[in-house]
């Protein structure tokens, strides 16, 4: 896997992006509280629903077709035209039902919803062009720029007293400026597409649209359902736990974003053996961060939430543990899904998503009714586990490869050692202040990687390659 080049740079950009996002959420939670954050998360959930229908599965289809070569400008233009047409329909729906939407979200945000939904269409096409041209690292830089502008604008507006409206307006400002900058990063232009370009995109997207709906349900349906049954405060607490757990998917996102265009290219050449090698190796590195994160939250989840976000967020400690376990399954599920999509088999992923979507809807609604927001976390975990298991079995059979259990078991063992160390430290150094928390996390993380590198020669050699690449990149930058 070419993680030592494009994937490494993407990973570095993603780490900085995640840090900015995390710092912003911490600041917002402490200044605004759980209820205001709940309104913000419900706004994001609603935005994602409408974006599903403006996107229509075109994200995966656009990246796939662009990665195959051909007339890229025509493909990108066709994708944008389809989105804007769907956006017009969604705009009418929002205007008709604006009162109901405002009531559900918790305040008058329907016009802001339309503005940001429109901007998102341009932002996404830029990102897809970069990924389709295998400029995943540049795509990571674009995401970093957008996150910086977004967090800075939101923080400044909150400082001036705009509260939850500051979060929404700041988000719009960040996307708008980043779109202007991103337009300078892409090499394709606007060219009149032919009928075949629309057909090519829609043929692929009819399956990836269903897969996108599945992705929404994994990530946002629980928040949307909590918004119907519970208060905005519970939405805010759940959203914090959800966002914190998702932050540890950084490496998983780097891995899957890097392998997707590679698998797409290898698939057109019929090189199934190389695809199998990429898949097997990706299953090792994708969960490398989420596994220790799970063991860490088992020990200090309640103290972590209270110390970082505030006392009212402690209620979400069990939700955080369940969602962190969910991310372990998701890190492997992402690899399997992207492998199948890269092999131009979105129809197989679609079949799995149909079944797991039904499971998710009924499961989350029932469990939220029975157990509150903890039930939402359980429902999401069961859904993602089912998707992970099913998709991974399909890939293993198609490529005739096996799951690299030995390396994954070593990661689990190293994380367990780390958990014991964190537990011991927390007894002598209570995790109730930021300095104590940082010392505990850094010590535990260091112990995890030392044990893992000692136990696994395969991972050790890969890390050495990455280190050499970092040094080489640094020397090259110094020479220039």
C-alpha positions as CSV (number, residue, x, y, z in Angstrom):
1,X,0.0,0.0,0.0
2,X,1.3,3.4,-1.0
3,X,0.7,4.8,2.5
4,X,4.3,6.1,2.6
5,X,3.5,8.7,-0.1
6,X,0.0,10.0,-0.9
7,X,-1.6,8.3,2.1
8,X,1.0,9.6,4.6
9,X,0.5,13.2,3.5
10,X,-3.3,12.7,3.6
11,X,-3.0,11.3,7.1
12,X,-1.0,14.3,8.3
13,X,-3.5,16.7,6.9
14,X,-6.3,14.7,8.5
15,X,-4.7,14.8,11.9
16,X,-4.4,18.6,11.8
17,X,-8.0,18.8,10.5
18,X,-9.2,16.6,13.3
19,X,-7.3,18.6,15.9
20,X,-8.9,21.8,14.7
21,X,-12.4,20.2,14.7
22,X,-11.9,18.8,18.1
23,X,-10.6,22.1,19.5
24,X,-13.6,23.8,18.1
25,X,-16.1,21.3,19.5
26,X,-14.5,21.6,22.9
27,X,-14.8,25.4,22.8
28,X,-18.4,25.3,21.6
29,X,-19.5,22.8,24.2
30,X,-18.0,24.8,27.1
31,X,-19.4,28.1,25.9
32,X,-22.8,27.1,24.5
33,X,-23.7,23.9,26.3
34,X,-25.4,20.7,25.3
35,X,-28.7,22.2,24.1
36,X,-27.2,24.6,21.6
37,X,-24.9,21.9,20.3
38,X,-28.0,19.6,20.0
39,X,-29.6,22.2,17.7
40,X,-26.4,22.4,15.7
41,X,-26.2,18.6,15.3
42,X,-29.8,18.4,14.3
43,X,-29.1,21.0,11.6
44,X,-26.2,18.9,10.3
45,X,-28.3,15.8,10.3
46,X,-31.0,17.6,8.3
47,X,-28.4,19.0,5.9
48,X,-27.0,15.5,5.4
49,X,-30.5,14.2,4.5
50,X,-31.0,16.8,1.8
51,X,-27.4,16.4,0.6
52,X,-28.1,12.7,0.1
53,X,-30.7,13.5,-2.5
54,X,-28.7,16.3,-4.2
55,X,-25.7,13.9,-4.3
56,X,-27.7,10.9,-5.5
57,X,-24.7,8.6,-5.0
58,X,-22.7,10.8,-7.4
59,X,-19.7,11.1,-5.1
60,X,-18.5,7.5,-5.5
61,X,-19.6,7.5,-9.1
62,X,-17.7,10.7,-10.0
63,X,-14.5,9.5,-8.3
64,X,-14.8,6.1,-10.0
65,X,-15.3,7.5,-13.5
66,X,-12.6,10.2,-13.1
67,X,-10.1,7.6,-11.8
68,X,-10.7,5.5,-15.0
69,X,-9.3,8.4,-17.1
70,X,-11.2,9.6,-20.1
71,X,-12.9,13.0,-20.5
72,X,-12.6,14.3,-16.9
73,X,-13.9,17.8,-17.5
74,X,-17.1,16.5,-19.1
75,X,-17.6,13.9,-16.3
76,X,-17.2,16.5,-13.6
77,X,-19.5,19.0,-15.4
78,X,-22.2,16.3,-15.8
79,X,-21.9,15.4,-12.1
80,X,-22.3,19.1,-11.1
81,X,-25.3,19.6,-13.4
82,X,-27.1,16.6,-12.0
83,X,-26.5,17.9,-8.4
84,X,-27.7,21.4,-9.1
85,X,-30.9,20.0,-10.7
86,X,-31.6,17.9,-7.6
87,X,-30.7,20.9,-5.4
88,X,-33.5,22.9,-7.1
89,X,-36.1,20.2,-6.2
90,X,-34.8,20.1,-2.6
91,X,-35.0,23.9,-2.3
92,X,-38.7,23.8,-3.1
93,X,-39.3,21.1,-0.5
94,X,-37.4,23.1,2.1
95,X,-39.4,26.2,1.4
96,X,-42.7,24.3,1.6
97,X,-41.9,22.6,4.9
98,X,-39.8,25.3,6.4
99,X,-42.0,25.7,9.5
100,X,-41.9,22.0,10.3
101,X,-38.1,21.9,9.7
102,X,-37.5,24.9,12.0
103,X,-39.6,23.3,14.7
104,X,-37.7,20.0,14.5
105,X,-34.3,21.6,14.5
106,X,-35.2,24.0,17.4
107,X,-34.9,27.4,15.8
108,X,-35.3,29.3,12.5
109,X,-32.6,27.9,10.2
110,X,-34.3,26.8,7.0
111,X,-32.8,29.6,4.8
112,X,-29.4,28.9,6.2
113,X,-30.0,25.3,5.3
114,X,-30.6,26.1,1.7
115,X,-27.5,28.4,1.5
116,X,-25.1,25.8,2.9
117,X,-26.7,23.0,0.9
118,X,-26.0,24.9,-2.3
119,X,-22.4,25.6,-1.3
120,X,-21.9,21.9,-0.4
121,X,-22.5,20.9,-4.0
122,X,-19.5,22.9,-5.2
123,X,-17.3,21.8,-2.3
124,X,-18.0,18.1,-2.9
125,X,-17.3,18.2,-6.6
126,X,-13.9,19.8,-5.9
127,X,-13.0,17.1,-3.4
128,X,-14.2,14.3,-5.8
129,X,-12.1,15.7,-8.7
130,X,-9.0,15.7,-6.5
131,X,-9.6,12.1,-5.3
132,X,-10.5,10.9,-8.8
133,X,-7.2,12.3,-10.1
134,X,-5.5,10.4,-7.3
135,X,-4.5,13.7,-5.6
136,X,-5.8,12.4,-2.3
137,X,-3.2,14.4,-0.4
138,X,-4.3,17.6,-2.1
139,X,-7.8,16.7,-1.1
140,X,-6.6,16.4,2.5
141,X,-5.1,19.9,2.2
142,X,-8.4,21.2,0.9
143,X,-10.3,19.7,3.8
144,X,-7.8,21.2,6.2
145,X,-8.3,24.7,4.7
146,X,-12.0,24.3,4.9
147,X,-11.9,23.1,8.5
148,X,-9.6,26.0,9.6
149,X,-11.8,28.6,7.9
150,X,-14.9,27.0,9.4
151,X,-13.7,26.7,13.0
152,X,-12.1,30.2,12.9
153,X,-15.3,31.8,11.6
154,X,-17.5,29.9,14.1
155,X,-15.3,30.8,17.1
156,X,-15.2,34.5,16.1
157,X,-18.9,34.8,15.7
158,X,-19.6,33.0,19.0
159,X,-17.2,35.4,20.6
160,X,-19.4,38.2,19.3
161,X,-22.5,36.6,20.8
162,X,-24.1,34.9,17.8
163,X,-24.4,31.6,19.8
164,X,-25.9,28.8,17.7
165,X,-26.3,31.1,14.7
166,X,-22.6,31.7,14.8
167,X,-22.0,28.0,14.3
168,X,-24.2,27.9,11.2
169,X,-23.0,31.2,9.6
170,X,-19.4,30.3,10.4
171,X,-19.9,27.0,8.7
172,X,-21.2,28.7,5.6
173,X,-18.3,31.2,5.5
174,X,-15.8,28.4,5.8
175,X,-17.3,26.4,2.9
176,X,-17.7,29.5,0.7
177,X,-14.1,30.7,1.0
178,X,-12.7,27.1,0.7
179,X,-14.7,26.6,-2.6
180,X,-13.0,29.7,-4.1
181,X,-9.6,28.4,-3.0
182,X,-10.4,24.8,-4.1
183,X,-11.3,25.9,-7.6
184,X,-7.7,26.8,-8.1
185,X,-6.5,23.3,-7.1
186,X,-8.4,21.2,-9.7
187,X,-7.0,20.7,-13.2
188,X,-10.4,20.1,-15.0
189,X,-12.6,22.8,-16.4
190,X,-16.2,23.2,-17.4
191,X,-17.0,21.4,-20.6
192,X,-20.4,20.5,-22.2
193,X,-20.9,16.8,-21.4
194,X,-22.5,14.2,-23.7
195,X,-25.4,11.9,-22.9
196,X,-23.0,9.1,-22.4
197,X,-21.3,10.9,-19.5
198,X,-24.6,11.3,-17.7
199,X,-25.5,7.7,-18.3
200,X,-22.1,6.5,-17.1
201,X,-22.5,8.4,-13.8
202,X,-26.1,7.4,-13.2
203,X,-25.4,3.7,-14.0
204,X,-22.9,3.6,-11.1
205,X,-24.7,6.0,-8.8
206,X,-28.0,4.1,-8.7
207,X,-26.2,1.6,-6.4
208,X,-23.8,4.0,-4.6
209,X,-26.9,6.1,-3.8
210,X,-28.3,3.3,-1.7
211,X,-24.8,2.9,-0.2
212,X,-24.8,6.6,0.6
213,X,-28.1,6.2,2.4
214,X,-26.6,3.4,4.4
215,X,-23.7,5.6,5.3
216,X,-26.1,8.3,6.5
217,X,-28.0,5.8,8.6
218,X,-24.8,4.6,10.2
219,X,-23.7,8.1,11.1
220,X,-26.7,10.4,11.4
221,X,-29.9,8.4,11.8
222,X,-29.4,7.9,15.5
223,X,-29.0,11.7,16.1
224,X,-32.1,12.3,13.9
225,X,-34.2,9.8,15.9
226,X,-33.0,11.1,19.2
227,X,-34.2,14.5,18.1
228,X,-37.7,13.1,17.6
229,X,-37.9,11.2,20.9
230,X,-35.7,13.2,23.3
231,X,-34.6,16.8,23.9
232,X,-31.8,18.8,22.2
233,X,-29.7,18.3,25.3
234,X,-29.5,14.6,24.7
235,X,-28.8,15.2,21.1
236,X,-25.9,17.4,22.1
237,X,-24.4,14.9,24.5
238,X,-24.8,12.1,22.0
239,X,-23.3,14.2,19.3
240,X,-20.2,14.9,21.3
241,X,-19.7,11.2,22.0
242,X,-20.3,10.4,18.3
243,X,-17.8,13.1,17.1
244,X,-15.2,12.1,19.6
245,X,-15.3,8.4,18.6
246,X,-15.3,9.4,14.9
247,X,-12.1,11.4,15.4
248,X,-10.2,8.1,15.8
249,X,-11.2,7.0,12.3
250,X,-8.5,9.4,10.9
251,X,-6.2,6.5,10.0
252,X,-9.1,4.5,8.6
253,X,-10.1,7.3,6.4
254,X,-6.5,7.8,5.2
255,X,-6.2,4.1,4.3
256,X,-9.5,3.8,2.5
257,X,-9.2,7.1,0.6
258,X,-5.7,6.0,-0.6
259,X,-6.7,2.5,-1.7
260,X,-9.9,3.4,-3.5
261,X,-8.5,5.0,-6.6
262,X,-5.6,2.5,-6.6
263,X,-8.1,-0.5,-6.5
264,X,-10.2,1.2,-9.2
265,X,-7.1,1.4,-11.5
266,X,-6.0,-2.2,-10.7
267,X,-9.5,-3.4,-11.3
268,X,-9.5,-2.1,-14.9
269,X,-6.3,-4.1,-15.5
270,X,-7.7,-7.3,-13.9
271,X,-5.0,-7.5,-11.2
272,X,-7.0,-9.3,-8.5
273,X,-3.9,-10.5,-6.6
274,X,-2.6,-7.0,-6.0
275,X,-6.1,-5.9,-5.0
276,X,-6.2,-8.8,-2.5
277,X,-2.8,-7.7,-1.1
278,X,-4.1,-4.1,-0.7
279,X,-7.2,-5.3,1.1
280,X,-5.4,-7.6,3.5
281,X,-2.8,-4.9,4.4
282,X,-5.5,-2.3,4.8
283,X,-7.3,-4.4,7.4
284,X,-4.2,-4.3,9.5
285,X,-3.6,-0.5,9.5
286,X,-7.2,0.8,9.3
287,X,-8.1,-0.2,13.0
288,X,-4.7,0.7,14.4
289,X,-6.0,3.8,16.2
290,X,-9.6,2.8,17.1
291,X,-8.6,-0.4,18.9
292,X,-6.5,1.4,21.6
293,X,-9.1,4.2,21.7
294,X,-11.7,1.6,22.7
295,X,-9.5,0.2,25.6
296,X,-8.8,3.8,26.7
297,X,-12.4,4.8,26.9
298,X,-13.2,1.6,28.8
299,X,-11.1,3.0,31.6
300,X,-11.6,6.8,31.6
301,X,-14.6,7.6,29.4
302,X,-16.6,9.4,32.1
303,X,-13.6,11.5,33.4
304,X,-12.6,12.2,29.8
305,X,-16.0,13.7,28.9
306,X,-16.3,15.7,32.1
307,X,-12.8,17.1,32.0
308,X,-12.8,18.1,28.3
309,X,-16.4,19.0,27.5
310,X,-18.0,19.8,30.9
311,X,-19.9,18.0,33.7
312,X,-23.2,17.7,31.8
313,X,-21.5,15.6,29.1
314,X,-20.6,12.9,31.6
315,X,-24.0,11.3,31.0
316,X,-22.7,10.1,27.7
317,X,-19.9,7.9,29.0
318,X,-21.6,4.6,28.2
319,X,-22.6,5.9,24.8
320,X,-19.0,6.8,24.1
321,X,-17.8,3.3,25.0
322,X,-20.4,1.6,22.7
323,X,-19.7,4.0,19.8
324,X,-15.9,3.4,20.2
325,X,-16.5,-0.3,19.8
326,X,-18.7,0.6,16.8
327,X,-15.7,2.4,15.2
328,X,-13.6,-0.7,15.5
329,X,-16.0,-2.6,13.3
330,X,-16.4,0.4,11.1
331,X,-12.7,0.7,10.4
332,X,-12.7,-2.8,8.8
333,X,-16.2,-2.3,7.2
334,X,-14.8,0.8,5.4
335,X,-12.0,-1.2,3.9
336,X,-14.4,-3.9,2.6
337,X,-16.9,-1.4,1.2
338,X,-14.2,0.7,-0.6
339,X,-12.6,-2.4,-2.0
340,X,-15.9,-3.6,-3.6
341,X,-16.7,-0.1,-4.9
342,X,-13.2,0.2,-6.4
343,X,-13.8,-3.1,-8.2
344,X,-16.9,-1.6,-9.7
345,X,-19.2,-3.8,-7.6
346,X,-21.4,-1.2,-5.8
347,X,-24.4,-3.5,-6.4
348,X,-23.0,-6.0,-3.9
349,X,-22.6,-3.3,-1.3
350,X,-26.0,-2.0,-2.1
351,X,-27.6,-5.4,-1.3
352,X,-25.9,-5.4,2.1
353,X,-27.0,-1.9,2.7
354,X,-30.6,-2.6,2.0
355,X,-30.7,-5.3,4.7
356,X,-28.7,-3.3,7.2
357,X,-30.7,-0.2,6.6
358,X,-33.9,-2.0,7.6
359,X,-32.1,-3.4,10.6
360,X,-30.9,0.1,11.6
361,X,-34.2,1.9,11.3
362,X,-36.3,-0.5,13.3
363,X,-33.4,-1.3,15.7
364,X,-32.5,2.3,16.6
365,X,-36.2,3.4,16.9
366,X,-37.0,0.5,19.2
367,X,-33.9,0.8,21.3
368,X,-34.2,4.5,21.7
369,X,-37.7,4.0,22.9
370,X,-36.5,1.4,25.4
371,X,-33.2,2.7,26.5
372,X,-32.9,6.3,25.5
373,X,-29.8,7.6,23.7
374,X,-27.8,4.6,24.9
375,X,-30.2,2.5,22.7
376,X,-29.3,4.6,19.7
377,X,-25.6,3.7,20.2
378,X,-26.4,0.0,20.5
379,X,-28.6,0.0,17.4
380,X,-25.8,1.7,15.4
381,X,-23.2,-0.8,16.7
382,X,-25.3,-3.8,15.7
383,X,-25.9,-2.3,12.2
384,X,-22.3,-1.6,11.5
385,X,-21.2,-5.0,12.8
386,X,-23.6,-6.7,10.4
387,X,-22.4,-4.6,7.5
388,X,-18.7,-5.3,8.4
389,X,-19.3,-9.0,8.7
390,X,-21.3,-9.4,5.5
391,X,-19.1,-7.1,3.3
392,X,-15.9,-8.6,4.5
393,X,-17.1,-12.2,3.8
394,X,-17.9,-11.1,0.2
395,X,-14.5,-9.6,-0.4
396,X,-12.6,-12.5,1.1
397,X,-14.5,-14.9,-1.2
398,X,-14.1,-12.8,-4.3
399,X,-10.4,-12.2,-3.9
400,X,-9.6,-15.5,-2.1
401,X,-7.8,-13.8,0.7
402,X,-8.1,-14.2,4.5
403,X,-8.3,-11.7,7.3
404,X,-4.8,-11.1,8.8
405,X,-5.9,-12.2,12.3
406,X,-2.4,-12.4,13.8
407,X,-1.6,-8.7,13.4
408,X,-5.0,-7.7,14.5
409,X,-4.7,-9.8,17.6
410,X,-1.4,-8.2,18.4
411,X,-3.0,-4.8,18.1
412,X,-5.7,-5.9,20.6
413,X,-3.1,-7.3,23.0
414,X,-1.0,-4.1,22.8
415,X,-4.2,-2.1,23.5
416,X,-5.1,-4.3,26.5
417,X,-1.6,-3.6,27.9
418,X,-2.2,0.1,27.4
419,X,-5.5,-0.1,29.1
420,X,-4.0,-1.7,32.2
421,X,-1.3,1.0,32.3
422,X,-3.9,3.8,32.0
423,X,-6.0,2.2,34.8
424,X,-2.9,2.2,37.0
425,X,-2.0,5.8,36.2
426,X,-5.5,7.0,36.8
427,X,-5.4,5.6,40.3
428,X,-2.5,7.8,41.3
429,X,-3.1,10.7,38.9
430,X,-6.9,11.3,38.6
431,X,-8.0,12.4,35.2
432,X,-9.8,15.5,36.4
433,X,-7.6,18.2,34.8
434,X,-6.2,18.7,31.3
435,X,-2.5,18.2,32.3
436,X,-3.3,14.9,34.1
437,X,-5.4,13.8,31.1
438,X,-2.7,14.6,28.6
439,X,0.0,12.8,30.7
440,X,-2.3,9.7,31.0
441,X,-3.2,9.6,27.3
442,X,0.4,10.2,26.0
443,X,1.8,7.5,28.4
444,X,-0.8,5.0,27.4
445,X,-0.4,5.7,23.7
446,X,3.4,5.4,23.9
447,X,3.1,2.1,25.7
448,X,0.7,0.8,23.0
449,X,3.0,1.6,20.1
450,X,6.1,0.3,21.9
451,X,4.4,-3.1,22.6
452,X,2.9,-3.3,19.1
453,X,6.2,-2.5,17.3
454,X,8.0,-5.0,19.5
455,X,5.4,-7.8,18.8
456,X,4.8,-7.2,15.1
457,X,7.7,-7.2,12.7
458,X,5.4,-6.5,9.8
459,X,4.0,-3.3,11.4
460,X,7.5,-2.4,12.5
461,X,8.9,-2.5,9.0
462,X,6.0,-0.5,7.6
463,X,6.5,2.2,10.3
464,X,10.2,2.4,9.4
465,X,9.3,2.9,5.7
466,X,6.9,5.7,6.7
467,X,9.6,7.3,8.9
468,X,12.1,7.2,6.1
469,X,9.5,8.8,3.8
470,X,8.9,11.6,6.3
471,X,12.7,12.2,6.6
472,X,13.1,12.1,2.8
473,X,10.2,14.5,2.4
474,X,11.7,16.8,5.0
475,X,15.1,16.8,3.3
476,X,13.5,17.5,-0.1
477,X,11.6,20.5,1.4
478,X,14.8,21.7,3.0
479,X,16.7,21.4,-0.3
480,X,14.1,23.5,-2.2
